[in-house]
């Protein structure tokens, strides 16, 4: 259990309805190795690929939906809560996994319906600084037991919401933080947020996870020793103050146990200095004494009140770029602080810094990292550090640039590609199936792109699905029906299905009539009832349920939407990219569990303890898959740079100044 207070104060927390978190390692090569012997293993045994389970337990005081008093005194139904919820609801999140970043509390390009319909959206991270343009911030004024879920339209029974003050990807230079405040940036300028303000905001909004304030310098390297020391001291002091029970309720002079934040993630301070990171980590596990120990009872150290550890790579990358003179804001057409700069620090250097922060910390707590720039770096951080949760910002930025991701992990073996699996016996050949081998364009280095730049004119008449690595639900249904007579159980299993609204569009339960012409052409009941085709019965509803799923949207259609500035194009791409990312992490979990049997772990652990083996014996198969992934897919991310350029050209083709730009373009051509 991550929070020692969760069991002791479970009853007192019901009035605040703060959920409790737990994290358990289902499989860890290092953990299994340590369990086979009482001898101590080297510090490197803390790191390596691992699979865990992240559980959020949310308690409801009422057996049904929550009811709160509105401003007029009448009862207001909180429709975001499950209508028939039990007293305790669990949200499971298998790790490694990812969270989704937001801008002003909204997932980019997504509506509320999109967020509630996609399966890939489970953990949503919210930077609070964007709400500081109003005093008091609007989310703090919302009624109900789940004010943040209600205000932003997320479902408490499905979504985990985490709240941090700063946007982890905002690396612009800011006024320096003070001993009692952190500088935050909103649409109306810079705001100073004190620790008392932050505690008040978190108590009012009641998120599932809270990030403690941290003093992160946003200046060029190298940082002076005085600045690093001050950063560590401030971050430690702010965490200690934040974990203390604060006055709450009618009698504000007496702190109550429910005013203590339960689920706190700490951002690991120390910057680019490995010794400084070790000092900050040791400060978390040092035993408390004196007045601080009395104020933080029953915690024995600061780490007892911490639910997990967070690492922000964007400040490290930005500081390194500023020190080398690189312009990280050279191309801000897609995102002001893009997580995909060309001059990013090498992954080995980042892995070394992260390991220095985790060496003296317990391994049974989740590790979160933001700012991973590619799936290659994600795999390396899982292999070398053992990270559990990543952000999805790079995948969402890819959708903003018009990229449809198309990759899979582990990479199919030679001769057993996805196209081979798709060709079931007796199935019809798919449309445009011979255009590619099922992945992106092959570069000069022999590696494939991670996706498709749908702004490119080569997709004008490409009527294939967005990803060749995945199949659409409607296609699988047709193939299985036509291959039933000849497809034997020993044959290859069907390919994975992309469940996004672009590849597997769900049937419409109601017809939208835009004009009287639609009324004349529409036949009531033709689309089926509740996903069942017209004329179907209950006995064959399960067999034919997939037939009502519409055909996937083609690359040519998305290409058309992008060039016409249609907003739905980016919504479809975000849904698709998040689904591909979800399948990517599912493949990582399967690889770690399936390809390393318990017997292999026992043998490797014994070899390490006896001095006859090395750390590479554990997780070697996963490392082989990581190497194969790097050999198959291009990690230079040049596709993203090309897509940003194409996005800029299309964006300038319309709007103010279009005629002048066209005239300037025609002049050199005529000359």
HUBELQUI-V804798 format. One record per residue. RES is the residue in three letters. D_FIRST is the distance of its C-alpha to the first C-alpha in whole Angstrom. Layout:
# HUBELQUI-V804798
res:RES d_first:D_FIRST
res:RES d_first:D_FIRST
This chain:
# HUBELQUI-V804798
res:UNK d_first:0
res:UNK d_first:4
res:UNK d_first:6
res:UNK d_first:7
res:UNK d_first:10
res:UNK d_first:8
res:UNK d_first:9
res:UNK d_first:12
res:UNK d_first:14
res:UNK d_first:13
res:UNK d_first:17
res:UNK d_first:18
res:UNK d_first:16
res:UNK d_first:18
res:UNK d_first:21
res:UNK d_first:20
res:UNK d_first:18
res:UNK d_first:15
res:UNK d_first:13
res:UNK d_first:9
res:UNK d_first:7
res:UNK d_first:5
res:UNK d_first:7
res:UNK d_first:8
res:UNK d_first:11
res:UNK d_first:14
res:UNK d_first:17
res:UNK d_first:17
res:UNK d_first:21
res:UNK d_first:20
res:UNK d_first:17
res:UNK d_first:19
res:UNK d_first:22
res:UNK d_first:20
res:UNK d_first:19
res:UNK d_first:23
res:UNK d_first:24
res:UNK d_first:23
res:UNK d_first:25
res:UNK d_first:24
res:UNK d_first:24
res:UNK d_first:25
res:UNK d_first:23
res:UNK d_first:24
res:UNK d_first:22
res:UNK d_first:19
res:UNK d_first:21
res:UNK d_first:22
res:UNK d_first:21
res:UNK d_first:18
res:UNK d_first:17
res:UNK d_first:13
res:UNK d_first:12
res:UNK d_first:10
res:UNK d_first:10
res:UNK d_first:11
res:UNK d_first:11
res:UNK d_first:14
res:UNK d_first:16
res:UNK d_first:20
res:UNK d_first:22
res:UNK d_first:25
res:UNK d_first:26
res:UNK d_first:28
res:UNK d_first:28
res:UNK d_first:27
res:UNK d_first:30
res:UNK d_first:31
res:UNK d_first:34
res:UNK d_first:36
res:UNK d_first:39
res:UNK d_first:42
res:UNK d_first:40
res:UNK d_first:39
res:UNK d_first:36
res:UNK d_first:35
res:UNK d_first:33
res:UNK d_first:30
res:UNK d_first:30
res:UNK d_first:27
res:UNK d_first:25
res:UNK d_first:26
res:UNK d_first:29
res:UNK d_first:27
res:UNK d_first:23
res:UNK d_first:21
res:UNK d_first:20
res:UNK d_first:16
res:UNK d_first:16
res:UNK d_first:14
res:UNK d_first:15
res:UNK d_first:14
res:UNK d_first:15
res:UNK d_first:16
res:UNK d_first:16
res:UNK d_first:18
res:UNK d_first:19
res:UNK d_first:21
res:UNK d_first:21
res:UNK d_first:24
res:UNK d_first:26
res:UNK d_first:28
res:UNK d_first:31
res:UNK d_first:32
res:UNK d_first:29
res:UNK d_first:31
res:UNK d_first:30
res:UNK d_first:33
res:UNK d_first:36
res:UNK d_first:34
res:UNK d_first:35
res:UNK d_first:32
res:UNK d_first:34
res:UNK d_first:33
res:UNK d_first:29
res:UNK d_first:29
res:UNK d_first:31
res:UNK d_first:29
res:UNK d_first:26
res:UNK d_first:25
res:UNK d_first:24
res:UNK d_first:21
res:UNK d_first:19
res:UNK d_first:22
res:UNK d_first:22
res:UNK d_first:24
res:UNK d_first:26
res:UNK d_first:27
res:UNK d_first:30
res:UNK d_first:32
res:UNK d_first:32
res:UNK d_first:34
res:UNK d_first:37
res:UNK d_first:37
res:UNK d_first:37
res:UNK d_first:35
res:UNK d_first:33
res:UNK d_first:33
res:UNK d_first:29
res:UNK d_first:29
res:UNK d_first:32
res:UNK d_first:30
res:UNK d_first:30
res:UNK d_first:27
res:UNK d_first:24
res:UNK d_first:23
res:UNK d_first:26
res:UNK d_first:25
res:UNK d_first:24
res:UNK d_first:28
res:UNK d_first:30
res:UNK d_first:29
res:UNK d_first:29
res:UNK d_first:26
res:UNK d_first:24
res:UNK d_first:21
res:UNK d_first:20
res:UNK d_first:21
res:UNK d_first:20
res:UNK d_first:17
res:UNK d_first:19
res:UNK d_first:18
res:UNK d_first:21
res:UNK d_first:22
res:UNK d_first:26
res:UNK d_first:27
res:UNK d_first:28
res:UNK d_first:27
res:UNK d_first:30
res:UNK d_first:33
res:UNK d_first:34
res:UNK d_first:37
res:UNK d_first:38
res:UNK d_first:37
res:UNK d_first:39
res:UNK d_first:37
res:UNK d_first:34
res:UNK d_first:34
res:UNK d_first:33
res:UNK d_first:32
res:UNK d_first:32
res:UNK d_first:31
res:UNK d_first:33
res:UNK d_first:32
res:UNK d_first:35
res:UNK d_first:36
res:UNK d_first:39
res:UNK d_first:41
res:UNK d_first:40
res:UNK d_first:38
res:UNK d_first:36
res:UNK d_first:34
res:UNK d_first:31
res:UNK d_first:30
res:UNK d_first:27
res:UNK d_first:28
res:UNK d_first:29
res:UNK d_first:25
res:UNK d_first:23
res:UNK d_first:26
res:UNK d_first:26
res:UNK d_first:22
res:UNK d_first:22
res:UNK d_first:25
res:UNK d_first:24
res:UNK d_first:20
res:UNK d_first:19
res:UNK d_first:15
res:UNK d_first:15
res:UNK d_first:17
res:UNK d_first:18
res:UNK d_first:19
res:UNK d_first:23
res:UNK d_first:24
res:UNK d_first:28
res:UNK d_first:29
res:UNK d_first:33
res:UNK d_first:35
res:UNK d_first:38
res:UNK d_first:39
res:UNK d_first:39
res:UNK d_first:39
res:UNK d_first:37
res:UNK d_first:39
res:UNK d_first:37
res:UNK d_first:37
res:UNK d_first:35
res:UNK d_first:32
res:UNK d_first:32
res:UNK d_first:32
res:UNK d_first:30
res:UNK d_first:27
res:UNK d_first:28
res:UNK d_first:28
res:UNK d_first:24
res:UNK d_first:23
res:UNK d_first:25
res:UNK d_first:24
res:UNK d_first:20
res:UNK d_first:20
res:UNK d_first:22
res:UNK d_first:20
res:UNK d_first:17
res:UNK d_first:19
res:UNK d_first:20
res:UNK d_first:23
res:UNK d_first:26
res:UNK d_first:26
res:UNK d_first:28
res:UNK d_first:31
res:UNK d_first:31
res:UNK d_first:30
res:UNK d_first:31
res:UNK d_first:28
res:UNK d_first:24
res:UNK d_first:22
res:UNK d_first:18
res:UNK d_first:18
res:UNK d_first:20
res:UNK d_first:17
res:UNK d_first:15
res:UNK d_first:11
res:UNK d_first:11
res:UNK d_first:13
res:UNK d_first:14
res:UNK d_first:17
res:UNK d_first:20
res:UNK d_first:21
res:UNK d_first:24
res:UNK d_first:27
res:UNK d_first:29
res:UNK d_first:31
res:UNK d_first:31
res:UNK d_first:29
res:UNK d_first:30
res:UNK d_first:29
res:UNK d_first:25
res:UNK d_first:25
res:UNK d_first:26
res:UNK d_first:23
res:UNK d_first:20
res:UNK d_first:21
res:UNK d_first:21
res:UNK d_first:18
res:UNK d_first:17
res:UNK d_first:20
res:UNK d_first:20
res:UNK d_first:21
res:UNK d_first:24
res:UNK d_first:27
res:UNK d_first:26
res:UNK d_first:23
res:UNK d_first:21
res:UNK d_first:23
res:UNK d_first:22
res:UNK d_first:18
res:UNK d_first:17
res:UNK d_first:15
res:UNK d_first:14
res:UNK d_first:16
res:UNK d_first:16
res:UNK d_first:16
res:UNK d_first:13
res:UNK d_first:10
res:UNK d_first:11
res:UNK d_first:11
res:UNK d_first:9
res:UNK d_first:11
res:UNK d_first:15
res:UNK d_first:18
res:UNK d_first:21
res:UNK d_first:25
res:UNK d_first:27
res:UNK d_first:30
res:UNK d_first:31
res:UNK d_first:31
res:UNK d_first:34
res:UNK d_first:36
res:UNK d_first:36
res:UNK d_first:37
res:UNK d_first:40
res:UNK d_first:41
res:UNK d_first:42
res:UNK d_first:44
res:UNK d_first:46
res:UNK d_first:44
res:UNK d_first:44
res:UNK d_first:41
res:UNK d_first:42
res:UNK d_first:45
res:UNK d_first:44
res:UNK d_first:42
res:UNK d_first:44
res:UNK d_first:41
res:UNK d_first:38
res:UNK d_first:39
res:UNK d_first:36
res:UNK d_first:36
res:UNK d_first:33
res:UNK d_first:36
res:UNK d_first:38
res:UNK d_first:40
res:UNK d_first:40
res:UNK d_first:36
res:UNK d_first:35
res:UNK d_first:35
res:UNK d_first:31
res:UNK d_first:32
res:UNK d_first:32
res:UNK d_first:29
res:UNK d_first:27
res:UNK d_first:28
res:UNK d_first:27
res:UNK d_first:23
res:UNK d_first:23
res:UNK d_first:24
res:UNK d_first:22
res:UNK d_first:19
res:UNK d_first:21
res:UNK d_first:19
res:UNK d_first:16
res:UNK d_first:13
res:UNK d_first:13
res:UNK d_first:9
res:UNK d_first:9
res:UNK d_first:11
res:UNK d_first:15
res:UNK d_first:17
res:UNK d_first:21
res:UNK d_first:24
res:UNK d_first:27
res:UNK d_first:28
res:UNK d_first:31
res:UNK d_first:32
res:UNK d_first:30
res:UNK d_first:32
res:UNK d_first:30
res:UNK d_first:26
res:UNK d_first:27
res:UNK d_first:28
res:UNK d_first:25
res:UNK d_first:23
res:UNK d_first:25
res:UNK d_first:25
res:UNK d_first:22
res:UNK d_first:19
res:UNK d_first:19
res:UNK d_first:16
res:UNK d_first:18
res:UNK d_first:21
res:UNK d_first:24
res:UNK d_first:27
res:UNK d_first:29
res:UNK d_first:32
res:UNK d_first:32
res:UNK d_first:32
res:UNK d_first:35
res:UNK d_first:37
res:UNK d_first:37
res:UNK d_first:39
res:UNK d_first:41
res:UNK d_first:42
res:UNK d_first:40
res:UNK d_first:39
res:UNK d_first:37
res:UNK d_first:38
res:UNK d_first:36
res:UNK d_first:33
res:UNK d_first:31
res:UNK d_first:32
res:UNK d_first:36
res:UNK d_first:38
res:UNK d_first:40
res:UNK d_first:44
res:UNK d_first:46
res:UNK d_first:43
res:UNK d_first:42
res:UNK d_first:41
res:UNK d_first:45
res:UNK d_first:45
res:UNK d_first:43
res:UNK d_first:44
res:UNK d_first:47
res:UNK d_first:47
res:UNK d_first:50
res:UNK d_first:52
res:UNK d_first:50
res:UNK d_first:52
res:UNK d_first:52
res:UNK d_first:50
res:UNK d_first:51
res:UNK d_first:52
res:UNK d_first:50
res:UNK d_first:52
res:UNK d_first:51
res:UNK d_first:49
res:UNK d_first:47
res:UNK d_first:44
res:UNK d_first:42
res:UNK d_first:43
res:UNK d_first:46
res:UNK d_first:47
res:UNK d_first:48
res:UNK d_first:50
res:UNK d_first:48
res:UNK d_first:47
res:UNK d_first:44
res:UNK d_first:43
res:UNK d_first:42
res:UNK d_first:38
res:UNK d_first:40
res:UNK d_first:43
res:UNK d_first:44
res:UNK d_first:46
res:UNK d_first:48
res:UNK d_first:50
res:UNK d_first:53
res:UNK d_first:53
res:UNK d_first:51
res:UNK d_first:53
res:UNK d_first:54
res:UNK d_first:51
res:UNK d_first:50
res:UNK d_first:47
res:UNK d_first:44
res:UNK d_first:42
res:UNK d_first:40
res:UNK d_first:42
res:UNK d_first:38
res:UNK d_first:37
res:UNK d_first:39
res:UNK d_first:40
res:UNK d_first:39
res:UNK d_first:43
res:UNK d_first:44
res:UNK d_first:42
res:UNK d_first:43
res:UNK d_first:47
res:UNK d_first:46
res:UNK d_first:45
res:UNK d_first:48
res:UNK d_first:50
res:UNK d_first:49
res:UNK d_first:48
res:UNK d_first:52
res:UNK d_first:51
res:UNK d_first:48
res:UNK d_first:47
res:UNK d_first:43
res:UNK d_first:43
res:UNK d_first:44
res:UNK d_first:42
res:UNK d_first:39
res:UNK d_first:39
res:UNK d_first:38
res:UNK d_first:34
res:UNK d_first:35
res:UNK d_first:34
res:UNK d_first:33
res:UNK d_first:34
res:UNK d_first:37
res:UNK d_first:39
res:UNK d_first:39
res:UNK d_first:38
res:UNK d_first:40
res:UNK d_first:39
res:UNK d_first:42
res:UNK d_first:43
res:UNK d_first:43
res:UNK d_first:46
res:UNK d_first:49
res:UNK d_first:49
res:UNK d_first:53
res:UNK d_first:54
res:UNK d_first:58
res:UNK d_first:60
res:UNK d_first:61
res:UNK d_first:57
res:UNK d_first:58
res:UNK d_first:61
res:UNK d_first:59
res:UNK d_first:56
res:UNK d_first:56
res:UNK d_first:54
res:UNK d_first:52
res:UNK d_first:52
res:UNK d_first:48
res:UNK d_first:47
res:UNK d_first:45
res:UNK d_first:41
res:UNK d_first:42
res:UNK d_first:44
res:UNK d_first:48
res:UNK d_first:51
res:UNK d_first:52
res:UNK d_first:49
res:UNK d_first:48
res:UNK d_first:45
res:UNK d_first:45
res:UNK d_first:45
res:UNK d_first:43
res:UNK d_first:40
res:UNK d_first:43
res:UNK d_first:44
res:UNK d_first:41
res:UNK d_first:41
res:UNK d_first:45
res:UNK d_first:44
res:UNK d_first:42
res:UNK d_first:44
res:UNK d_first:45
res:UNK d_first:43
res:UNK d_first:44
res:UNK d_first:46
res:UNK d_first:46
res:UNK d_first:50
res:UNK d_first:49
res:UNK d_first:46
res:UNK d_first:48
res:UNK d_first:51
res:UNK d_first:48
res:UNK d_first:47
res:UNK d_first:51
res:UNK d_first:51
res:UNK d_first:48
res:UNK d_first:47
res:UNK d_first:43
res:UNK d_first:42
res:UNK d_first:42
res:UNK d_first:40
res:UNK d_first:37
res:UNK d_first:38
res:UNK d_first:37
res:UNK d_first:34
res:UNK d_first:33
res:UNK d_first:34
res:UNK d_first:33
res:UNK d_first:29
res:UNK d_first:30
res:UNK d_first:31
res:UNK d_first:28
res:UNK d_first:26
res:UNK d_first:28
res:UNK d_first:28
res:UNK d_first:24
res:UNK d_first:24
res:UNK d_first:27
res:UNK d_first:25
res:UNK d_first:22
res:UNK d_first:25
res:UNK d_first:26
res:UNK d_first:23
res:UNK d_first:23
res:UNK d_first:26
res:UNK d_first:28
res:UNK d_first:26
res:UNK d_first:26
res:UNK d_first:24
res:UNK d_first:28
res:UNK d_first:28
res:UNK d_first:25
res:UNK d_first:26
res:UNK d_first:29
res:UNK d_first:28
res:UNK d_first:26
res:UNK d_first:29
res:UNK d_first:31
res:UNK d_first:29
res:UNK d_first:28
res:UNK d_first:32
res:UNK d_first:33
res:UNK d_first:35
res:UNK d_first:33
res:UNK d_first:31
res:UNK d_first:28
res:UNK d_first:30
res:UNK d_first:30
res:UNK d_first:27
res:UNK d_first:26
res:UNK d_first:30
res:UNK d_first:31
res:UNK d_first:28
res:UNK d_first:30
res:UNK d_first:33
res:UNK d_first:32
res:UNK d_first:32
res:UNK d_first:35
res:UNK d_first:37
res:UNK d_first:35
res:UNK d_first:36
res:UNK d_first:40
res:UNK d_first:40
res:UNK d_first:39
res:UNK d_first:40
res:UNK d_first:38
res:UNK d_first:40
res:UNK d_first:39
res:UNK d_first:43
res:UNK d_first:43
res:UNK d_first:41
res:UNK d_first:44
res:UNK d_first:46
res:UNK d_first:45
res:UNK d_first:44
res:UNK d_first:48
res:UNK d_first:49
res:UNK d_first:47
res:UNK d_first:49
res:UNK d_first:52
res:UNK d_first:51
res:UNK d_first:50
res:UNK d_first:53
res:UNK d_first:56
res:UNK d_first:55
res:UNK d_first:55
res:UNK d_first:57
res:UNK d_first:59
res:UNK d_first:59
res:UNK d_first:63
res:UNK d_first:63
res:UNK d_first:61
res:UNK d_first:63
res:UNK d_first:66
res:UNK d_first:65
res:UNK d_first:63
res:UNK d_first:67
res:UNK d_first:69
res:UNK d_first:68
res:UNK d_first:68
res:UNK d_first:72
res:UNK d_first:73
